[in-house]
Amino acid sequence: MPSGTPSIINQKCFFFSEGLLVTSKLLLYSMNDETRSGDLHNGKVEKSGGRSTGSNKVGLRDRLKHFTWPWFLMTMGTGGLALVLAQEPHRFRGLYTIGLIVFILDLFLFCTFTLLILTRFLLTPKRFLHSFLNPTEMFFFASFFLSIATIIGNIQVYGIRGSHTRGPAWPWLTDCIHVLYWIYASCVLPESLLQYWIYIRKLYKRPVPMTPAWLLSGYTVMLTGTIAALVAESQIDERRLSIIVSCVLYQGFGWTFSYMLIAISLLRMFEAGLPQPAQRPALFIPICAPAYTITALLGVSRSLPRDYGYFAAHPSAVEALQAVALFVSIFLWLFALWWFAFAALSCVVCIPKMGFSMSWWGMIFPNVGFTIATVYIGEELGSQGVLWVATAMTILLVVAWLGCCAATAWAVWRRRVLFPGMDEDKED
């Protein structure tokens, strides 16, 4: 290992230790009624005995009317954690089972949340259209599709055996995953187009404060490339080549679009400052752009069909593309680390003012991609140092996920979420 490797590893561990510190402190302050306000959006709510005044008049039916799209950030993060556990390089007996349990939990949560969001719209039909016009909530609709992407990825890694997956290899599941992939790919491009068109053409409130959630609809397209890199290996050559081409197409769009929005978001922060404290955990969301691009590039380079089509005629292209994918991935990795440090610092400085919101789950899914990207780079370089850093990242990710679960349960119990005026559907 090069002499500079220990210092690099120490720097990586320092940054991820900072991330763990952020999560633990956020959880502490979310449970402390004396150090935080009752409002998630810097408003004021009268309190009585630690709960909002008039809370006894709000029943379950009324609370369900405020079940918003950001709840699917939880299923994104849970499904992402299952993906990380499936690809953890340092394995022990029972890790596959643990990951499978997390995946089953994700499926349960996704089905439950889908029923709850439908219940919300059935109870108050006008809220359906409002959820696509409210600038605070509308872009979180993409988290529904991103949750589906993680489910497809988990079906691949837990149900289909490959060189980097450990499933039971049911043959019928290979055909099923192929169909699911193309259904997802055919839906997300129009979804992204319409989401941004509605935002630009139909939004009734301007100017609109910038939030990192702007990126999510672009990520639905970008994650198509990442999922393609996972599912391509198990497909026959004819299917594999078309999936690889679609991976490059979708990932190219997602990369380009995401970086334009990241530049805009930085410009807005230069002009207006950081987002409100409760929304700052969502600053981790831009990490998705470099992280999932790395996973897509390295994943698809492993699945190139050496004896089929273009690659049969140009056998040296496989090694060339694999080398390019590796060094482009290393090129991008530092940007993900820089943005992680920026988001962590932005959260640390405002912890005393930070109340809980579902944006906290924005910490999990981006760092899922960051962790898997680190695993892939370590495997390609054959570096145990990098792989142990990825393992440390996995442990911190599990701790952060558990912290977000506890904070979410506490917030529901204390009526900080799922309560009138406390969620992303509120009128500003």
N, C-alpha and C positions, 0 to 999 in steps of 0.2 A: 504494500500500500504506500502511496507517495507520502513524503514527510509532512506535507501540508494538510493531509486528510484529517488528523485529530482536531486541528483548529477549526476546520470546516464543520466537522461533526459537532463540536462544542457549540458553534454558532447556531446550527440547526436546532440542537436540543434546547438552547437558551430561548429561542423564539417560541418553540412549542411549549416550554414551561410557562412562558408568559401567557400563552393561550389558556393553559390550565388555570393559572391565577385569575384570569378574566372570568372564566366560567364559575369558579368557586365564589368569587366576590359578588358576581351578579346574583347567584342563588342566595347568598347571605342577605343582600340588600332587598331582594324581592320578598323575603319573609319578615322584614323588619318594618313594622307599620310606623315607627316613630321617625324613620329616616327617609321616607319616600312619600310622595303625594299619591292620592288615589287615582289620578288621571293618567292615562297612557299617552296623552297628546298634549301635555303641558297645560291642560285645563285644570279647574278646581272642582272637587266633589266634596260635599259635606259628609262627614263621617259620624258614626255613632257606634261606640264599642268596637271599633276596628273595621266596621262594614259601612257601606254606603247607606245614607239615609234613605228610607223608603224601600230598602231591599226586601223587606218582608212582603211587600205588595207585588213583587215580581216573581211569577211562578216559572215552572219548567217550560211551559209553552212559550212564554214571553222571552225566555233566555234563548231558546232554540231559534228564534227569529234573528238572532245575532251570530249565528254560526256562519263564518265568512270563509272565503277562499284561502286565506293564509293558513288555515288549519292543515291544509295539504302539505305545507312545509314540513310538518311532523312526519308524514308518510314518506316524503322525499328523503329526509334524514334517516329514518328507520330502515328503509330499503337500501339506502346507500351504505349504512353500517353493515348490513348483511353482505353486501358486495365486498366490502373491505375484509371482513372475516373470511370470506371464501378465498381471497387471494393473499392472505397473510403468509409471508415467506417462512416464518419460524412457527411450525405447527406443532400441536400436541393432540393427544388422543381426546376426542370429544369436541374439538373445535368445529368440525363440520356440523355436528349436531347442534351446537350452540348457534352457529350461523343460520342453520335451517329453522330453528325456533324463532330467531329474530325475523326471518323472512315470513314465516307463518303469521307472526304478530303484525308485520307490515300489511299482509293481505287482509287480516281482520280489521285493522285500523282503516285501511282504504275503503273497504266495503261499508264499514260503519259510518265513516265520514261522508261517503257518497249518499247514503240514506239520510243523514242529518242535513246535508245541504239541500237535498230534494225536499225534505220536510220544511225547511225554511222557506223555500220558494212556493210550496203548496199553501203554507200558512199565510204568506204575504206575497202574492204573485208579482206585485210591482217591484219587489226587491230584486227580481231576476234581472230586469233591464238595468236597474240602478247599480247592480254589482259590476256592470260593464261600462258604466259612465262615471262612477265615483273614482277620482284619481288615486285615492288612498287604497282602494281595494282592487281595482280592475286588473292590474298586471299580475296579481297573485293568482288569477285564473290559470296562468301557465303552470303553476305548481301541480295542478291536477294532471296535466299531461306528463310533466316530469316524474310524477309518482308512477305513472304507467310505464315510463321508460325504465325506472329501476326495477319494476316487477318483471318486465321482459328480460332484463339483464340477469335477475336472480333465477328465473326459470332456466336460463342457459347455464349458469354456474352451479346450480344445485340439482339440475335434472339431466344434464347432458355431459358426458365425460369427454375431456379433451386434454391436451398437454398442459393447460393451465386451469382446468376445471375438474371437479371431482364428483360429478353426478353419477347416478346409476345407469345412465346410457339407455334410456327407453327410446327405441327407434321411432315410434310415432311422434315423439316430442320434437324431433328434429324438423319434421314437416310442420308441426304446429308453430314452432318458434319462427320458421320462415314466413308463414302467413301473418303472424302477429307483427313481425318486423315491418312488413310492407304496408299493413294497415296503419300502423303508427306513422310510418314515413309519409304516407299519403295524406294524413290528417294534419300534421303539425305545420307544414308550409302554409296552407291556407289559414290556419289558426293564427300564425304569427303575422301574416299579411293583414288579416282583418283586425287583429288586436291593435296594431299600430295605426291602421287607417282610421279606426274609430277614435283613437286617442287624438289624432291630428285633426280629423274632420268634424267630429261630433261632440267633443268635450265642451261642456257648458261653463266651466270655470277656468279662467286664466288670469294671471300666470299661475302655473302649477309648480309647487316645490319639487325639486329633484329628489328621487329616492332610488336606491340601487335596484329596487324591484322593476325598474324600467328594463333591465337586462333579461328578465325571466322569459319573456316571449321569444326572444332570440335564442335562448338556451334550449327551448323545446326542439328547435331545428338542429342546433349544434349537438345535442345529446343523441340525435339519430346517428351521427357518425360514430360516437362512442359505443352505442349499442351494436352498430354494424361490425365494429372491430371485435366485439365479444362473440357474436353469433356466426361470423363468417367461417371460422375454422371448422365447425362441425358440418358445414353444408357441402354438397357435392360440387365439383369444379364449376359446372355451368351456373349454379346459383351463386357460388362464392364470388365469381368475378363480377357479377352484377351488383352484389352487396358491397364489394370493395369500391367499385366506381361510385355508388351512391354515398358511401362513407366519405370519399374525397369531396364530392359535391356538397353534401350537407355540412360537413365540417368546415369547408372553405367559406360557405356563407356565414355559418355561426361565428367563426373566428373573425371575419371581416366586420360583420355587423356589431359584434360585441366590443371590439376595440374602438369602433367609432363612438359607441355609447359610453365606454369607459372614459374616452377623451372628453366627451361632453360633460360627464359627471364630475370629472376633475375640474373642468372650467367653472361649472356651477358652484363647486365647493370653494374655489378661489374667490368667487364673487360673493357668495352668501354664507360661507362657513360650513361647518359639519352639520349633518342632519340632527334632528332632535334626539336627546339622549335615549329615549325608548326605542328608537329606530336604528341606532348605531350598530348593533350586532349584524344588521343586514349589510354593513360595509364589507363583510367577508364574501358576499355574493360575487364580486368581480373576479375572485380567485378561480371561479369555474372556467373562465375563458382560456387561460394558459394550461390549467391542470387537466381539463378534459380533452384539450387538443393534444396534449402529450399522450394520454391514454389511447386516444384514437389513432395517432400516428404509429406508436409502437405496437399497439394491438393489431392493427391491420397489416403492418409489415411482417408480423409473425404468420399471417394467414395467406400470404401470396402463393398462388398455385404454380409451382415451379414447372410443371409439365403440361400446362394448358394455355391455349390462346397466345397472347402477346408474350407471356413469360416463357413459353416453350420455344418461341422463335428468338427470344433475347434472354438467355439463361443468366447472363451477368447482371441483368437489371434487378434481380431479387436482392443480391448482396449490396448493390449500389443504393437501392431504395432503403434497405434496412440501415445502412450507415447514415444516410441523410436523415432518416427519421430519428435516429439516436441523437445526433448532434443538434438537430433543430430542437429536440426535446430538452436537452441540456441548456440550450440557448434560452428557452422559455421558462425554465424552472425558477431561475432567480427572480423573475418578475412576480411569480406566484408567491415566493417567499417575502418579497418586498411589500406586496399588498397585504399579506397576512400580518406583517409587523405593523403596517399603517393602521389596519382595522383594529388590531389588538390595542395599540396605543390610544386610538380614538375612544375605545370603550373604557380603558382604564381611567382616563382623566375625568370621566363623568359618572363614575359608578355611584357616588352619593345621590345623584339626581336621576338615576335611571330606574324606571319602573318596568315591570314585565310587559312584554307584548309578544305576539306570535313571531315577530321578526327575530327573536332570539334563536329560533330554529334555523335562521339563515347562517348561523355559525357552522352547522353540521354538514350539510350537503356539499358546500364548496371544499371543505377540508377532507371529505371523502375522496373527491377527485385528486386533491393534492397528495393524499396518502397513497392512492393507487399509482399515481404518476411516479412517485418516489420508488415504489416497489418495482415498477417496470424498468426504470432507469438502473436501479441496483442490479436487477437480474441481467439486463443487457450488458452492463459493465462487468458483471461477475464480482461485485464489490460487497463483501460482508459488512463493511462499515456503513454503506448506504442502506443496506437491507435492515440493519439493526436500528438505524434512524427511523426507517419506515415502521418497524415494530413499535418503537417508542411513540410514534405518531398515532398508531392504532390504539395503543393503551390510552393516550390522552383523549382520543376521539371517543372511546367508550365512556370515559369519565365525563366528558362534556355532554354526551347523549344522556347519561343518567341524570346529570344536573339539570338539563332542559326538561326531562320528564318530571322530575320532582318539582321544578319551578312551575311547570304547566299545571300539574295537579293542585298545587298550592294556590295558584292564581284563580283556577276555577272554583275552588272551595271558598276563597276569600272574595269572590265576585269581582276580580280584576279583569276578567275576560268573560265572554258569553253573558254580557250584561248591558243594558241600555246605556249608550254614551261612552262605552269603554272599548269598543272594537273598531275595526277598520271601516265599518259601514256607517260610522257616525258622520253627521253633517258638520263640516268645518265652518 
